[in-house]
Amino acid sequence: MTFFRFTRANFPFIFSTALDGKIKAWLYDNMGSRVDYEAPGRWCTTMAYSADGTRLFSCGTSKDGESHIIEWNESEGAVKERIWVSEKDL
């Protein structure tokens, strides 16, 4: 699992990732997750924002050994750009 804190428009929230491929965004209001994404590869995933805070990325490795880097469209919870690297490519 991965957790990281981020603030946007004065609203602090936390992103979490889990081994089942679920990515969630949580506010500090005890009302549950606000966003649920399905991470490609559905395995080990971590997330980060770009240095300027405008782009959201995830990266990880599937159970089959395929690595991926994803840029997310935050507002839609959809993949904006995907890069897959097969174990065979390394």
C-alpha beads as a LAMMPS data file, in Angstrom:
LAMMPS data file: protein, C-alpha beads

90 atoms
89 bonds

1 atom types
1 bond types

-500.0 500.0 xlo xhi
-500.0 500.0 ylo yhi
-500.0 500.0 zlo zhi

Masses

1 110.0

Atoms # bond

1 1 1 0.000 0.000 0.000
2 1 1 1.030 3.562 -0.634
3 1 1 -0.282 6.756 0.935
4 1 1 0.533 10.342 0.116
5 1 1 -0.922 13.687 1.123
6 1 1 -1.725 16.465 -1.329
7 1 1 -3.548 19.804 -1.166
8 1 1 -5.540 21.266 -4.038
9 1 1 -7.645 24.448 -3.779
10 1 1 -7.115 24.459 0.005
11 1 1 -8.582 20.946 0.370
12 1 1 -6.056 18.491 1.838
13 1 1 -6.583 14.882 0.827
14 1 1 -4.796 11.534 0.826
15 1 1 -4.336 9.103 -2.045
16 1 1 -4.074 5.409 -1.209
17 1 1 -3.196 2.427 -3.356
18 1 1 -3.722 -1.250 -2.560
19 1 1 -2.544 -4.591 -3.917
20 1 1 -5.958 -5.201 -5.506
21 1 1 -5.317 -2.290 -7.893
22 1 1 -7.666 0.175 -6.224
23 1 1 -6.568 3.809 -6.028
24 1 1 -8.656 6.020 -3.744
25 1 1 -8.712 9.691 -2.769
26 1 1 -9.810 10.580 0.769
27 1 1 -10.685 13.918 2.358
28 1 1 -10.205 14.500 6.083
29 1 1 -13.950 14.310 6.851
30 1 1 -14.448 10.613 7.772
31 1 1 -16.985 10.161 4.959
32 1 1 -15.089 7.510 2.995
33 1 1 -13.166 7.717 -0.237
34 1 1 -14.258 10.288 -2.804
35 1 1 -12.552 8.844 -5.864
36 1 1 -11.929 5.240 -6.907
37 1 1 -9.589 4.459 -9.799
38 1 1 -8.722 1.025 -11.142
39 1 1 -4.947 0.878 -11.619
40 1 1 -3.650 -0.962 -14.691
41 1 1 -1.793 -4.122 -13.770
42 1 1 -3.785 -4.480 -10.531
43 1 1 -0.777 -5.147 -8.372
44 1 1 2.022 -3.075 -6.818
45 1 1 1.365 0.608 -7.529
46 1 1 2.611 3.914 -6.212
47 1 1 1.473 7.452 -7.060
48 1 1 2.912 10.949 -7.231
49 1 1 2.117 14.419 -8.524
50 1 1 4.459 16.335 -10.792
51 1 1 6.624 18.953 -9.053
52 1 1 4.228 21.747 -10.073
53 1 1 1.192 19.763 -8.827
54 1 1 -0.616 19.718 -12.167
55 1 1 -0.133 16.103 -13.309
56 1 1 -0.924 12.865 -11.446
57 1 1 1.061 9.691 -12.172
58 1 1 1.080 6.093 -11.019
59 1 1 3.644 3.403 -11.669
60 1 1 3.944 -0.219 -10.760
61 1 1 4.379 -3.814 -11.785
62 1 1 1.755 -6.455 -12.532
63 1 1 1.849 -10.021 -11.249
64 1 1 3.098 -10.998 -14.714
65 1 1 6.147 -8.733 -14.439
66 1 1 4.881 -5.979 -16.761
67 1 1 5.766 -2.498 -15.563
68 1 1 3.690 0.575 -16.301
69 1 1 3.668 4.336 -15.922
70 1 1 0.289 6.048 -16.109
71 1 1 -0.640 9.714 -16.351
72 1 1 -4.163 10.213 -15.006
73 1 1 -6.918 12.596 -16.012
74 1 1 -7.912 13.424 -12.442
75 1 1 -11.285 14.955 -13.165
76 1 1 -12.482 11.859 -15.047
77 1 1 -10.540 9.171 -13.185
78 1 1 -9.355 7.925 -16.556
79 1 1 -5.987 7.068 -18.036
80 1 1 -4.581 9.998 -19.993
81 1 1 -1.402 8.291 -21.201
82 1 1 -0.026 4.788 -20.656
83 1 1 3.453 3.340 -21.031
84 1 1 3.845 -0.437 -20.647
85 1 1 7.215 -2.131 -20.388
86 1 1 7.267 -5.884 -20.696
87 1 1 9.752 -7.986 -18.774
88 1 1 10.940 -9.190 -22.201
89 1 1 11.822 -5.601 -23.195
90 1 1 14.387 -5.268 -20.407

Bonds

1 1 1 2
2 1 2 3
3 1 3 4
4 1 4 5
5 1 5 6
6 1 6 7
7 1 7 8
8 1 8 9
9 1 9 10
10 1 10 11
11 1 11 12
12 1 12 13
13 1 13 14
14 1 14 15
15 1 15 16
16 1 16 17
17 1 17 18
18 1 18 19
19 1 19 20
20 1 20 21
21 1 21 22
22 1 22 23
23 1 23 24
24 1 24 25
25 1 25 26
26 1 26 27
27 1 27 28
28 1 28 29
29 1 29 30
30 1 30 31
31 1 31 32
32 1 32 33
33 1 33 34
34 1 34 35
35 1 35 36
36 1 36 37
37 1 37 38
38 1 38 39
39 1 39 40
40 1 40 41
41 1 41 42
42 1 42 43
43 1 43 44
44 1 44 45
45 1 45 46
46 1 46 47
47 1 47 48
48 1 48 49
49 1 49 50
50 1 50 51
51 1 51 52
52 1 52 53
53 1 53 54
54 1 54 55
55 1 55 56
56 1 56 57
57 1 57 58
58 1 58 59
59 1 59 60
60 1 60 61
61 1 61 62
62 1 62 63
63 1 63 64
64 1 64 65
65 1 65 66
66 1 66 67
67 1 67 68
68 1 68 69
69 1 69 70
70 1 70 71
71 1 71 72
72 1 72 73
73 1 73 74
74 1 74 75
75 1 75 76
76 1 76 77
77 1 77 78
78 1 78 79
79 1 79 80
80 1 80 81
81 1 81 82
82 1 82 83
83 1 83 84
84 1 84 85
85 1 85 86
86 1 86 87
87 1 87 88
88 1 88 89
89 1 89 90
